[in-house]
Amino acid sequence: MEKQTAIKYLKRLGIAAALMLLVPALLVVLFDPFYHYHGPVFGMKAVLEERDYEVCGTLDHFEYDAVLLGDSLVENTNTAWLSDLFGVRTVKAIRAGGSNADVLWYLDRAYEGHELKKVFYCIDKAALCADTTVTFPEKDYYYLMDRNPLNDWKYLWNKDVLLKKIPLQLAYNTVLSYDEGEAYAWYRTKNFSAQAMTAFYTPAESFAEAQALPEELDKNIALLKERILAHPETEFILFYPPTSYLWWDRELREGTLSSDYEMFCRIVEAFDGLDNVKLYGFFAAEEYTQLDHYMDVVHFSLQVNYELFADMAADRYAMDQQMVDTEWEKWQQRVERFSSEEIAEYYPDAVLYQGGDR
């Protein structure tokens, strides 16, 4: 009798333990806040607040025909703008601080299950000059990307997913307002003004000699061109975003200003003339480079973010070799004037540019 009682007790204990494991896993699979298994259910909005954990799931399971590729400079883009301006349904594939290889990994993933009408690619000098090795396998969220079900336990029995992410998902779909188009947006907590952004930058006390571009640039351009040629059905809109005068001052002081011109020339040589590419450059757009538009040397306001896409939709700031040659000489002189005179308004003790190597 005692043996039978013990067996019943062990069975009940086993059932209870199984339920304790099964119920949380089922909740995660059902609500799937990182969209690892499926898209939104029950007509719920897609709540996208954890960029690196969610991008791959959106690429796999959302409905779209366009992708926005880039870093934090375009993270505040509302995808509803792209729908209105270009007539496409877009997901963001943002890799903040990442390499070109990482961004193209996202693009390849998108093509695995979708036909793309447009790809918006934000040109980033640091990404194009980075190593051509994909960095995702080194990240702690790679289990959401590798399609290996054996490590899904990290997601299915994740306390933060159960107690924080799912409740937040439900809150945004019931009592809190949420705009799906603003996925991963961060602009609400930032102050965009010259006074605020100058605190993020200290001018170097000397001006370095001109620096050459790394060999990785040509390798990364070749990788991007390889994707473009492989998908003639897709229109690729490549654009170089604006950056503040302080960013250009830093380029001048680090001796990399002339390499920006060389980079633009190589980009134009590689992509200008391809039937499925449109190329835009905002490097000399003075209305967008004023310090009041920024919260640090590179991150611009929401209004600027919108205006860039409106300009591209209207085919303004198209970039070809003639445009680069014409605008660059004037822009270089404008940067030098800022670094030799105007910067003193913000940094009275700054060493001023006196001419020479740049």
N, C-alpha and C positions, 0 to 999 in steps of 0.2 A: 504493500500500500504506500509506504513511504517512497519507494522507488518510482511508482506511478505519479505521485504528487510532485516529485522532483522533476520528472520528465515534463509534466504539464507546465511547471514553473519555468523550465528552461525554454519550452516552446513559446510561452507568452513573452518571455524576456527577448527571445529572438525576433518575434513579431514586432514587439515594441521598438527594438533597435533598428529593424528594417524600415519601419515607418518613420523613425526619426531621421533616417538617411534619405528615404524615398520622398517624403513630403517637401523638404527644402529643395531637392533637386527638381521635382515637378514644378514647383513655383518658379524656379529660375528658368526652366525650359519654357513654361507658359508665358511669362512676362518678358523674358529674354531682354533685359535692359541694354545689353551690349550688342544685340541683334546678331548673335553668333549662330543661331539656328534658323531664324526667320525674321521677317519684317514686323512692323507694328500689328497687333491683333485687336479685335473688338472695336475697330474704328478709332483707335487711340492715336494721338499725335506722336511723332517720333521725337523723343527727348534726347538731344545730343549735347552732352555736357562734358564727356570724358573722351576727348579727341582720339588719343592713341589707342584706346581700348575699343572704340566704336567705328572708326573709319573702315576697317576691313569688313566688318559685318554689313555696313551700308553698301559697300561695293558689291558684296555677294548677293544681298537679298532685297535691296530697294529697287523700285522701278525708276529708271532714268535713261536719258539719251545724251547726256553731256556730263563732263567731269571738270571740276575746277581743281587744278594742280598747283601747289605752291606752298609757301610758308606762312608765318604769322602776318605778313603784310597784307594778305588777302583773306585772312581768317574772319574778318568782320563783314565780308560780302554776304548780302542777303540773297539767297538763291532765287527768290521771287523777282529780283531785279533782272536776272538773266532770263527768266521766263518771259518777262514783259519786253525786254530789249532784243532778245535773240530768238524767242519762241522755242525754248528747250527746257527740259526738266533736268535739273542739275543736282549732283551730290558733290560735296567738298571732300577732296582727298588731300588734307593738309598735313604737312610734315614740318613742324616748326623746328628750325635749326638743323634740318636734315640735309641729306645729299641729293644730288640729281638721281643717283642710282635708286635711292629710296622712293622718290617720287615716281620714277618710271616703273618700279615694282608695283606701286598702286595702279598705275595705268594698265599694266599687263593683267592685273587681277580684274580690273573692270572689263577688259575685252573678253575675258573668259566666259562671261555670261550675258554680255550686253553688246548691242550694236550702237556705236556712238556717232551722233551727228556732229558734235563739236567737242573739242578739248581746249580749255582755257589754261594756258601754261604761263605762270608768273616766273619770269627770268630772274634768277638770283645769282649774283656773282659768286658768293661763297659756296653755294651748292654746285655750281658748274666748275669750280676750282677744287672741289673736294675729291676724295678718293672714289673710285668707281665701284667699290664693294658695298653691297647692301648691308645695312647695320641692324636690321630688325632682329635677326637671330640672337643678338646680344641682349635684347630687351626682356624685361620681366613679363610683358604682356604678349610675347610671341606665341604663347599657347592658344591665343585667340586667332592666330593667323596661319598656323602650320598644318591645319586639317588633320591633326592627329587626335582622335577621340580618346586615346588613353591618358592624355593629360588634361582632359576637360574637368576633372575633379577640382582643379584650381578655380574653376568658375562655378560649378554646380554646388559646391559647399563653401562658398565664399561669404563670410559674415558681413562684409561691407556691402556686397551685392544684395543680400537678403534684407539687411536692416537699414540700409541707407539708399541704395540705388533704386530698388523697387518702390519703396515708399515715396521717393522723390518723383519717380515716373508717374505714380498714381496721383500725387498732389498736382503736378503740372497738367494732368488731364481732368482734374475735377475742380479744385478751388483756386489754383494759381493760373495766371495768364502765361502763355508761351507761344513764341513765334518760331515755327519749325525752320523757316528760312534762315534764321540767325544762329544756326548750329555752330557751337564752339566760340561764339562771339564774346569778346572781352572788353569792348570799348566802354561799356557802362561804368566801369570802375576807374577810368583813366581821365586825367585832366589834359586836354589838348590846348596848350598855350606856350608861347615863347618863354614865359617866366617859369613854367613847370618843367619844360623839356631841357632847358639849359643846365639843370641840376644833374642831368645824366651824362654830361660830357665835360671833360677837362682837356683843353688844347695842349698838345705836346709842345715842349719847349724848343724843338728844333724841327727842321725840314729835311727829310731823308732824300737820298739820291733816288732817281727813278728805278723802279723794280720791274722785273720781267714777269709775265704771266706763267703760272706753272703748266707743265705739260698735260696735266689732268684736264685742262679746259678743252683742248681739242678732242680728247677721248670722250668727254661727256657730251660735247656737241655731236659727235659721231653716234653716240648711243641714242640721243634724242632723234636725230635724223633717221636712224634705222627704224624707229617706231613710226615716224611720219611716212616714210616710203612704204612701209608694210601695210598702211591703212589709208589708201587713197580715197576711200569712201568718207573719211572723217575730215572735217575742216579744223585745222589747228590754228588757234589764235594765240600767238606768242607775244608777250608784252613785258617791257622793262618798266617797272613802276617808278614814280618819283621818290626822291629822298631829300631830306632837308639840306640847307646850306651847311649845317654843321657836319653832316656826313661827308659832304664834298671837301670841307676843310680838313677833315681827318684823312681823306684820300690824298690830299695835297701834302700834308705833313708826313704821311707814311711813304711817300714816293710812289703811290700807285695810281695817281690821277691819269697819267698817260696810258696806263694799261687798260683803263676803262674804254678809252677810244679804240685801242687795239681789239678789245673784246667785242665791241659793237661791230667792228669791221669783220671779224671772223664769223659772228652770228649772221650778219647780212650775207656774207659770201656763202654760208652754208644753206640758208633758208630762203632768201629772196629769190623769187622766180619759180618756186615750187607751186604747183597749181592748187594744192590744198593747204597752203599756209598764208596767213595774214600776220604781218609783223608790225608792232607798234613800239614806239620809244618815248617815254615821258621824262627822260633825263634832263631836258632843257625846258620843261614846262614851268616857267617861273610862277605862275599862279598857284602851282601845287607845291612849290619848294619853300615857301615862306614859313618861318619858324612857328607862327601861330597855328599852323595846321597839325603840329606834331606833339607827341607826348614823350618822345626821345628822339634820337637822331634819324631814325628810319620809319617809325610807326606813325602813320597819318590818320586823320580823323575819318569818321564814318562818311561825312559829306564828300571828302576827296575820294574815298573808296567807290562811292556811287558814280561820281563824275567820270572816273577813269573808264568804267564800262559804258557809260553813255557816250563818251568820246569814241570808243572803239566801235560801238554800234553805228555811229555816224561817220565812221572811217576817218576820224581825225587823228593826227599824230602818227600816220603811217611812216614806217621806217625803211629806208633803202639807203644805198651808199651815198647818194647825193644828199639826202637829208642829214645823214651822220656827218659828212664832211662840212656841210653848210652850218649846221647847228653847233657842232662840237667846238669849232674855233671860237665862236661867240661865247659859248658856255664856259670854256676854259678861261677866257678873259674875265667873265663874270665871277667865276669862283675865285680867281686870283684877286680881283678887286674886293671881294668879301673878306678874304683872308688877310689882306694887306691894310684894310681900312675898317670895314663895317663890323667886324667881329669884336672890335674894341668896345662897342656899345654894350655888349653882353659880357665880355671878359676884359675889363680894363687893363689887366696885367698880362694879357696874352702876348706871346712873341708874334710879331707881324711878319707876313711874307714879304721878302725883299727881291724876289725874282730868282732865276736860276733853274736848276734841274727840277723837274716836276713829273 
